[in-house]
């Protein structure tokens, strides 16, 4: 995939998506459209459409953002250290377009022990046909 210019990103994303995906922003808790969505389907990167999470990995963590216990595949997301805001965290990025999706924490309630805390604005939901 070729690199997009900032102007191309701004033209293809909403201002909120651009702020989150390209400038590493965060949406306010409990405001994202996918926080309370539990329909069958696939969550894709809003920047490039790559599959990143599936609905069967989603759970209600009560944190105010969509939470998943795993990505759709080991290489579906890229993790990197994030020392911003005076704390050590692990950032979750789209490996295809480099978009910031959110962070992952080691406090998940399932057997993976992980909680991928992801911004709704960084995602597109593709409903699965029954």
N, C-alpha and C positions, 0 to 999 in steps of 0.2 A: 504494500500500500504506500503510495507516495505521500510525502509530508504536505500538509495543508498550511497555507499562510494564516496569520492571525485574522486577516480580512475574510478569508474563506471560512474559517471556523465561526467567526461572528455572523456571517451570512447563513450558515447552515444550522446554527443553534439558537435557542431562545437566550435572552440575556442571563437568566438564571442558570441554564445549562452551561453557558460559556463560563460564568463565574465559578461554577463547581468543577466542571471537567477540565478547563484550561488554566484556571487561576487557583485551583485547590481550595475552593470555598466549601462551606457546609450550609445546608439548609437548616432552618429552625426546626427543633424537634416537634413531632406530632403535626407537621404541616404537609409532608410529602404525600402524594397521591397513592403510593404503594405501601405505606406503612401498615394499613389494615386490610390489604388485598390478599386473599388466600385462595384464589381461583387457580385451577391447573393451567400451567403454561411455562413459558421461558422468559427470563429477563435478559435483555440484550443491552450492550453499551449504547447509550444515546448518541455517542459521537460517531461510531462506525458500524453499529449493528451486530457486532460479535457477540455470540452467546456467552454469558458469564455466570448466571445462576439459574437454577430450576426451582419451580414452586414446591417440589417435594423436599427441598432443603430449607425452606422458609419456616420461621417460627415467630411467635409473638414474644419478643424479649422485654417489652414494656419500656424500651429505651427511647422510643419516638422516631426511629428510623427503621426501614426494612432490615430484618436480620436473617441471615442464612448460616447454616453450620458447615457449608462446603460450597465450592464452586462446581460448575458442571464438569470440569476436567482439571487435572493437575496444572495444565498450562493455560487454563482459561483466564487466569488473572496473574498479575505480577505483583510481588510483595517487595517493599523496600522500607528501610528504616526511616522514621520521620521524627526529628527532634524539635519540630516547631512548637510554638506556644508553651515552651518551658517544660515539656514532658516527652518521654520516650514512647512512641507508638509505632505500629506497623501499618504503613499506607498500602491500600489496595488500588492497583492501576490496571487499566486495560492494556494487555500486551501488544495489541494491534495499533492503537492510536495514541497510547500514552495517557489517556484521560484518567483523571482522579475520580475514583468511585467512592471511596470512603476509607475505613480502617478496619482491621481485624484484631480481636481481643481474645485472650485465652480464658474466658469465663463463660463459655457456652454451656448450655444444659444437656447437650446430647453427647453421644459417645466420641464425637470429634473433639469436644472441649473448646471449639472455636465459635466465635460470634462475629461474623462479617457484618459490620454496621455500615450500611450503604445508603447513599443519598438517592431518593426517588428521582430527582432531576437528572441523575447520571444514568438512568435506566429507561428502557422502553419495554413494555410488557407485550408479549405475543401470546394471546390466549390459545390454549390447546383445545382442539375440537374433541368433543366427547365421543 
